[in-house]
């Protein structure tokens, strides 16, 4: 297998997770990193001492050894980064979610779709979590066709990021874009259908209210309900709470159909589990048929090496395995620019619905 050399645009917490997981792949190296923050730059250099530290995207792309790029910059500059790369050197790209934070970016996304000559993969790691992948594999048989899909995330508040960009809607895109585009992507992927109507209720009730940055108080929501109708007649719901870090499971996904129910239970990041509670819980699938009645519990453990490489239950590694093959010319991206844009558009509609207290029609 040809050895691939990766370049990173941005290398904060998520970029460093990408480095740790790339390290677990065979025939890979980190060739260059562009990270303007000194603290994050130092952390990245410790993880990838062989990488050249560039002082601009232009300088990074001048490194002829690079075979592909990973974009993990703050949300609001993902599109700018892609445009700059497109104008200089069109390498295969894995760009972190959300793809965009601004509805006005749609023409740019369409232009990239038609003109970018290399693959672009939008990072939707949740698809590749082993328990969720098993849930998705079994869902059709367990339910007989999904009628209702619900996703609950009860978790910790937003972590600190460089220059506190994730405290404000204008930089993050808003919580239902920044955090939840993963879940809206999962809904489309699991149901294999498109959304047509969105209704949301949300608030900033407890988190970040006593914080001030450059004279401004954060405006990001910390709890919400979102209801979505799909073209195939299924309905989906997202329940988000970001002041529930005491939960045993962080994500609980449930699908129900005419034949029964299937659930997926996923704990939060291992590093946040309280040691006094003993070993962290193991992810599991629960299948509850209507006849004969269940439930049947199935543990889906994750390789400890992958758990130690990041906060996403091994999904970053499995995503990189697939992206590596795409860069080598063996296949196409699982998550396209179109998928990334549609997930963002669902989040933007949910944000708008929560603000206006009205249901919104969706079309793509």
C-alpha positions as CSV (number, residue, x, y, z in Angstrom):
1,X,0.0,0.0,0.0
2,X,1.3,3.5,-0.9
3,X,2.3,5.6,2.1
4,X,0.1,8.7,2.4
5,X,1.2,12.0,3.8
6,X,-1.4,14.1,5.5
7,X,-1.6,17.9,6.0
8,X,-3.8,19.5,8.7
9,X,-5.5,22.9,8.5
10,X,-6.2,23.7,12.2
11,X,-5.1,21.4,14.9
12,X,-7.0,22.1,18.1
13,X,-8.7,19.3,20.2
14,X,-10.3,17.6,17.2
15,X,-7.3,18.0,15.0
16,X,-5.2,16.3,17.6
17,X,-7.7,13.4,17.7
18,X,-7.3,13.1,14.0
19,X,-3.6,12.9,14.4
20,X,-3.8,10.1,17.0
21,X,-6.1,8.1,14.8
22,X,-4.0,8.6,11.6
23,X,-1.1,7.3,13.7
24,X,-3.0,4.0,14.1
25,X,-3.3,3.4,10.3
26,X,-0.6,1.7,8.4
27,X,1.5,3.6,5.8
28,X,0.6,7.1,7.0
29,X,2.5,10.2,8.2
30,X,1.8,13.8,9.1
31,X,3.7,16.0,6.7
32,X,2.5,19.5,7.5
33,X,0.3,21.4,9.9
34,X,-1.1,24.9,9.7
35,X,-2.2,26.1,13.2
36,X,-2.0,29.8,14.1
37,X,-2.6,29.4,17.8
38,X,0.8,28.9,19.7
39,X,-0.6,26.6,22.3
40,X,-2.4,24.3,19.9
41,X,0.6,24.5,17.6
42,X,2.9,23.2,20.3
43,X,0.5,20.4,21.2
44,X,0.3,19.4,17.5
45,X,4.1,19.4,17.2
46,X,4.4,17.1,20.2
47,X,2.0,14.6,18.5
48,X,3.6,14.9,15.1
49,X,7.2,16.0,15.5
50,X,8.0,15.0,11.9
51,X,5.5,17.5,10.5
52,X,6.5,20.9,9.1
53,X,4.7,23.7,10.8
54,X,3.4,26.1,8.1
55,X,2.5,29.8,8.8
56,X,-0.3,29.8,6.2
57,X,-2.5,27.6,4.1
58,X,-0.5,28.7,1.1
59,X,2.7,27.5,2.7
60,X,1.1,24.2,3.8
61,X,0.0,23.5,0.2
62,X,3.5,24.3,-1.1
63,X,4.6,21.0,0.6
64,X,4.7,18.7,-2.4
65,X,4.8,15.6,-0.2
66,X,1.2,16.0,0.9
67,X,-1.3,13.6,-0.5
68,X,-4.4,14.8,1.3
69,X,-5.7,17.4,3.8
70,X,-7.8,17.3,7.0
71,X,-9.6,20.6,7.9
72,X,-10.3,21.0,11.6
73,X,-10.3,24.8,11.8
74,X,-13.2,26.6,13.6
75,X,-16.6,26.1,12.0
76,X,-17.0,29.5,10.5
77,X,-13.9,29.2,8.3
78,X,-14.4,25.7,6.8
79,X,-15.9,27.1,3.6
80,X,-13.2,29.8,3.3
81,X,-10.6,27.1,3.8
82,X,-12.1,25.0,1.1
83,X,-12.2,27.9,-1.3
84,X,-8.6,28.8,-0.7
85,X,-7.5,25.2,-1.2
86,X,-9.6,24.9,-4.3
87,X,-7.8,27.9,-5.8
88,X,-4.3,26.6,-5.0
89,X,-4.1,22.8,-5.1
90,X,-7.1,20.5,-5.2
91,X,-6.0,17.6,-2.9
92,X,-8.5,15.1,-1.4
93,X,-10.0,16.6,1.7
94,X,-11.7,15.4,4.9
95,X,-13.4,18.5,6.3
96,X,-14.8,18.5,9.8
97,X,-18.5,19.2,10.5
98,X,-20.3,21.4,10.2
99,X,-19.5,22.1,6.6
100,X,-20.9,25.6,6.9
101,X,-22.5,28.0,9.4
102,X,-24.1,30.5,6.9
103,X,-27.1,29.9,4.7
104,X,-25.5,32.2,2.1
105,X,-22.8,29.6,1.5
106,X,-25.0,27.3,-0.6
107,X,-23.8,28.7,-3.9
108,X,-20.2,28.1,-2.8
109,X,-21.1,24.5,-1.9
110,X,-22.7,24.0,-5.3
111,X,-19.6,25.5,-7.0
112,X,-17.3,23.2,-5.1
113,X,-19.5,20.2,-6.0
114,X,-19.1,21.0,-9.7
115,X,-15.5,22.2,-9.9
116,X,-13.4,20.5,-7.2
117,X,-11.4,17.8,-9.0
118,X,-10.5,15.6,-5.9
119,X,-12.8,13.9,-3.4
120,X,-14.2,15.9,-0.5
121,X,-15.5,13.9,2.5
122,X,-17.4,15.7,5.3
123,X,-16.6,14.2,8.7
124,X,-19.7,12.7,10.3
125,X,-17.9,10.4,12.8
126,X,-21.1,9.2,14.5
127,X,-21.9,6.9,11.5
128,X,-18.9,4.8,12.4
129,X,-19.3,4.3,16.1
130,X,-19.3,0.5,16.5
131,X,-22.5,0.4,18.6
132,X,-24.3,2.8,16.1
133,X,-23.0,0.9,13.1
134,X,-24.4,-2.3,14.6
135,X,-27.7,-0.5,15.4
136,X,-28.0,0.7,11.8
137,X,-27.1,-2.8,10.5
138,X,-29.9,-4.4,12.5
139,X,-32.5,-1.7,12.5
140,X,-34.5,-2.8,9.4
141,X,-34.9,-6.4,10.5
142,X,-35.6,-5.5,14.2
143,X,-38.3,-2.9,13.3
144,X,-39.8,-4.2,10.0
145,X,-39.3,-0.7,8.7
146,X,-38.7,2.3,10.9
147,X,-41.8,4.4,11.7
148,X,-40.4,6.4,14.6
149,X,-36.7,7.4,15.2
150,X,-35.5,9.2,18.3
151,X,-32.1,10.4,19.3
152,X,-31.4,11.6,22.8
153,X,-28.1,13.3,23.8
154,X,-27.7,14.1,27.5
155,X,-24.2,15.4,27.9
156,X,-21.7,18.0,29.3
157,X,-21.6,21.7,28.2
158,X,-19.5,22.9,25.4
159,X,-15.7,22.7,26.1
160,X,-13.4,25.6,25.9
161,X,-12.0,26.3,22.4
162,X,-9.4,28.7,21.1
163,X,-10.6,32.3,21.4
164,X,-14.0,30.9,22.7
165,X,-15.4,30.8,19.2
166,X,-17.9,28.1,20.2
167,X,-19.7,30.3,22.6
168,X,-21.4,32.4,19.9
169,X,-23.9,31.5,17.2
170,X,-22.2,33.7,14.7
171,X,-19.1,31.6,14.8
172,X,-20.5,28.1,15.6
173,X,-23.6,28.3,13.5
174,X,-25.6,27.7,16.6
175,X,-25.9,24.6,18.8
176,X,-28.3,22.8,16.4
177,X,-25.8,23.2,13.6
178,X,-22.5,22.9,15.5
179,X,-23.4,19.9,17.7
180,X,-26.4,18.4,16.1
181,X,-25.7,18.2,12.4
182,X,-24.2,14.8,13.3
183,X,-27.7,13.7,14.4
184,X,-29.5,15.2,11.4
185,X,-27.1,13.3,9.2
186,X,-27.8,10.1,11.1
187,X,-31.6,10.6,10.6
188,X,-31.2,10.9,6.8
189,X,-28.7,8.0,6.7
190,X,-30.8,5.6,8.9
191,X,-34.2,6.4,7.4
192,X,-32.8,6.7,3.8
193,X,-35.3,9.5,3.2
194,X,-35.3,13.3,3.0
195,X,-36.8,15.6,5.6
196,X,-39.7,17.9,4.6
197,X,-40.8,19.7,7.8
198,X,-39.0,20.8,10.9
199,X,-40.3,22.1,14.2
200,X,-38.1,22.9,17.2
201,X,-38.3,24.3,20.7
202,X,-35.0,25.4,22.4
203,X,-33.5,27.7,25.0
204,X,-30.3,28.7,26.7
205,X,-31.3,27.9,30.3
206,X,-28.2,27.2,32.4
207,X,-24.9,27.1,30.5
208,X,-22.4,30.0,30.0
209,X,-24.9,32.6,31.3
210,X,-22.3,34.1,33.7
211,X,-19.5,34.2,31.1
212,X,-18.4,37.4,29.3
213,X,-16.1,37.5,26.3
214,X,-15.1,40.9,25.0
215,X,-18.1,42.4,26.7
216,X,-20.6,39.8,25.2
217,X,-22.5,37.0,26.9
218,X,-22.7,33.6,25.0
219,X,-25.9,33.1,23.1
220,X,-25.8,29.4,22.4
221,X,-28.7,27.2,23.4
222,X,-28.2,24.3,25.8
223,X,-31.4,22.3,25.5
224,X,-33.9,21.6,22.8
225,X,-36.5,19.3,21.2
226,X,-36.6,19.0,17.4
227,X,-39.3,17.1,15.4
228,X,-38.8,16.2,11.8
229,X,-41.1,14.7,9.2
230,X,-39.6,12.6,6.3
231,X,-40.8,11.9,2.8
232,X,-41.2,8.2,3.5
233,X,-43.7,8.9,6.3
234,X,-41.3,8.3,9.2
235,X,-40.8,10.8,11.9
236,X,-37.7,11.6,13.9
237,X,-37.0,13.5,17.1
238,X,-33.9,14.9,18.6
239,X,-33.7,15.6,22.4
240,X,-30.6,17.6,23.5
241,X,-29.6,18.5,27.0
242,X,-26.2,19.9,27.7
243,X,-26.4,20.0,31.4
244,X,-26.8,16.3,32.0
245,X,-23.2,15.1,32.3
246,X,-24.2,12.8,35.2
247,X,-25.9,10.4,32.8
248,X,-24.9,6.8,32.5
249,X,-25.3,7.0,28.7
250,X,-24.7,10.1,26.7
251,X,-26.5,9.0,23.5
252,X,-29.6,6.9,23.4
253,X,-31.0,6.1,19.9
254,X,-34.3,4.3,19.4
255,X,-36.1,3.1,16.3
256,X,-39.6,1.6,16.4
257,X,-41.6,-0.1,13.6
258,X,-44.4,-2.6,13.1
259,X,-42.3,-5.6,14.3
260,X,-40.5,-4.1,17.3
261,X,-38.0,-1.7,18.7
262,X,-34.2,-1.4,18.7
263,X,-32.1,0.9,21.0
264,X,-28.5,1.9,21.0
265,X,-26.9,3.1,24.3
266,X,-23.6,4.9,24.2
267,X,-21.7,6.3,27.2
268,X,-19.9,9.6,27.0
269,X,-16.1,10.0,26.5
270,X,-14.2,7.6,28.7
271,X,-12.0,10.4,30.0
272,X,-15.0,12.1,31.6
273,X,-16.3,9.0,33.4
274,X,-16.1,9.4,37.2
275,X,-13.5,6.9,38.6
276,X,-15.5,6.4,41.8
277,X,-18.3,4.8,39.8
278,X,-16.0,2.0,38.7
279,X,-15.4,0.9,35.1
280,X,-17.3,2.9,32.5
281,X,-20.4,1.3,31.0
282,X,-20.1,-0.7,27.8
283,X,-22.1,0.4,24.8
284,X,-25.0,-1.9,24.0
285,X,-27.8,-2.7,21.6
286,X,-31.3,-3.6,23.0
287,X,-33.7,-5.4,20.7
288,X,-37.4,-5.6,21.8
289,X,-39.5,-7.6,19.4
290,X,-43.3,-7.5,19.8
291,X,-43.6,-11.2,19.3
292,X,-42.1,-12.9,21.2
293,X,-41.6,-10.0,23.5
294,X,-38.0,-9.0,24.4
295,X,-35.8,-7.4,25.4
296,X,-32.5,-8.9,24.2
297,X,-29.3,-7.0,25.2
298,X,-26.1,-7.2,23.2
299,X,-22.9,-5.6,24.4
300,X,-20.8,-3.8,21.7
301,X,-17.5,-3.1,23.3
302,X,-14.9,-0.7,21.6
303,X,-11.2,-1.5,21.3
304,X,-9.5,0.2,24.2
305,X,-6.7,1.5,21.9
306,X,-9.4,3.3,19.9
307,X,-11.1,4.7,23.0
308,X,-7.8,6.2,24.1
309,X,-7.3,7.9,20.7
310,X,-10.3,10.2,21.0
311,X,-13.7,11.0,22.4
312,X,-15.8,9.3,19.7
313,X,-15.7,5.6,20.5
314,X,-13.4,4.6,17.7
315,X,-15.4,6.2,15.0
316,X,-12.6,8.6,14.0
317,X,-10.4,5.7,13.3
318,X,-12.9,3.8,11.2
319,X,-13.7,6.9,9.3
320,X,-10.0,7.4,8.5
321,X,-9.7,3.8,7.3
322,X,-12.4,4.5,4.7
323,X,-11.0,8.0,3.8
324,X,-7.5,6.4,3.3
325,X,-9.0,4.1,0.7
326,X,-10.7,7.0,-1.1
327,X,-7.4,8.9,-1.2
328,X,-5.8,5.8,-2.7
329,X,-8.4,5.8,-5.4
330,X,-10.5,2.9,-4.0
331,X,-14.0,4.3,-3.8
332,X,-15.8,7.5,-3.2
333,X,-16.6,9.5,0.0
334,X,-19.4,8.0,2.2
335,X,-20.4,11.5,3.3
336,X,-20.4,14.0,0.4
337,X,-20.6,17.7,0.2
338,X,-24.3,17.3,-0.5
339,X,-24.7,15.2,2.7
340,X,-22.8,17.7,4.7
341,X,-24.8,20.6,3.4
342,X,-28.2,18.9,4.0
343,X,-27.3,18.1,7.6
344,X,-26.4,21.8,8.1
345,X,-29.5,23.0,6.4
346,X,-31.6,20.8,8.8
347,X,-29.8,22.4,11.7
348,X,-30.3,25.9,10.4
349,X,-34.0,25.2,9.9
350,X,-34.3,23.9,13.5
351,X,-32.5,27.0,14.8
352,X,-34.9,29.2,12.9
353,X,-38.0,27.2,14.0
354,X,-36.9,27.5,17.6
355,X,-36.5,31.3,17.2
356,X,-39.8,31.9,15.4
357,X,-41.8,29.2,17.1
358,X,-43.1,28.0,13.8
359,X,-42.7,24.8,11.8
360,X,-40.6,25.2,8.6
361,X,-40.8,23.5,5.3
362,X,-37.6,22.0,4.0
363,X,-36.5,21.5,0.4
364,X,-33.1,20.9,-1.1
